[in-house]
Amino acid sequence: MKAAPGFDAGRAWRIRLLYSAVWWLAMPLVLLRLWRRGSKEPGYRQHVAERIGFYPPIAPSLASRRFLWVHAVSVGETRAAEPLIAAMLEAYPEHAILLTHMTATGRATGQALFGKSPRVLQCFLPYDTGWMAGRFLRHFSPLLCVLMETEVWPNLIAQCGHYKVPVALVNARLSERSLRRGKRFSTLMTEAAGGMSCVGAQTEADAGRLRQLGGDNVQVTGNLKFDVTPAPALLAIGAVMRGQIGSRPVLLCASTRDGEEELILEALSKRSQDTAYADLLTIIVPRHPQRFDEVAEMAAAKGLLPLRRSALGDQVVPQNVKVLVGDSMGEMFAYYMACDVAFIGGSLLPMGGQNLIEAFAVGKPVLIGPHTFNFSDITEQAIAAGAAQRVNDVGMMLDTAQHLLRTDQQRQEMGKQALHFAQQHRGASARTMAMLAPFI
């Protein structure tokens, strides 16, 4: 991309040098935090050398191929990348995919999705110092860099420019809050934006905000998550789970964040003697797996007699169990299949919300809290389409869910609108592939 008018390249270089120095000074603490996190999530203690730019030799079966590199930091981005990677594998049979992550759960998700593909290689992306990014690029020599959603790393993009690797930001989203934060680091962000060859934004509003940060060649390609198709095996697991639950009404609280589960469990505890809630089973799936134990213990402390998904086995869910803790990875579509109404977490507290689209793909009515600034456009469109409803707090969420669970016609109509909404918005993979084609 061309530099923005008035852009001072020398100042940008000096600020990036300072940014790199901060990274190096913080590195001991970063690695210590990584090791401590690994006490709860063992994946963080694996492949540590990759995070500082050291990689094993590339397998002979892949060494002769050029890599199309896709960076998907965590679980959500990895799932969103699935239809794009599938399209790349089909369109470019002589190439291989290099799939990088920053989180252990993202890598595990990638392994579940692509572990059987001989043309997909996974690794961790190194921390954002110029030296580490340079080692990474020299080792893999990718033909193209595809960053998912919001992953803009100044040194990485600068090194891609040095090694003549085109950079594309796809499925890109930028909230007003993130735009304001980005403007506080405008020199770094403007330089990074100038290093991108193209940007595929989810919505026109996202595209406008990305242009304000200095983005050029910004196109609206849509949201790749609409192109994710639920695997039949996961839908079958969900159907079995539903059979184990029986005829009880089921509320799913999906991708909940720290602080939200306590609110939900406290509200459920207060309603436990209400006959209207006597049969309700609430499934809670925390966003982060390291919190599975905590949420199960919290539910037990509230007297809600929880059962963990990992302990369910082939048994029927007992009638006196009020909370099923979804302590499994990669089964979100199964949980949606098993529920009647879905609440999407990250939205009761000011965390910006989470992905609504998987629930729509299974035709489930969605409830969403007041804080959805990370997904504002898609949320408002879904509400306008009758696929979702906004709730102000946890009490309103439970009461609205209870109303829908007892009103079959309204719940079924919302589910129908949800599925229609998902189908209407498909096609982002094809548009993104067309945008990337000139650089491959």
Salt bridges, closest charged atoms under 4 A:
GLU41 OE2 - ARG37 NE 3.41
GLU50 OE2 - HIS47 ND1 3.85
GLU50 OE1 - ARG107 NH1 2.80
GLU149 OE1 - ARG173 NE 3.14
GLU149 OE2 - LYS225 NZ 3.43
GLU151 OE1 - HIS71 NE2 3.57
GLU176 OE2 - ARG209 NH1 3.55
GLU191 OE1 - ARG16 NE 3.03
GLU204 OE2 - ARG211 NH1 3.24
ASP206 OD1 - ARG209 NH2 3.28
ASP258 OD1 - ARG291 NH2 3.33
GLU261 OE2 - ARG291 NH1 2.69
GLU266 OE1 - LYS302 NZ 2.60
ASP293 OD1 - ARG308 NH1 2.80
GLU294 OE1 - ARG291 NE 3.47
ASP327 OD2 - ARG308 NE 2.83
GLU331 OE1 - ARG309 NE 3.01
ASP340 OD2 - ARG242 NH1 2.98
GLU358 OE2 - ARG79 NH1 3.72
ASP377 OD2 - ARG209 NH2 3.40
GLU380 OE2 - ARG390 NH2 2.44
ASP399 OD1 - ARG271 NH2 3.29
ASP408 OD1 - ARG411 NH1 3.11
GLU413 OE1 - LYS416 NZ 3.83
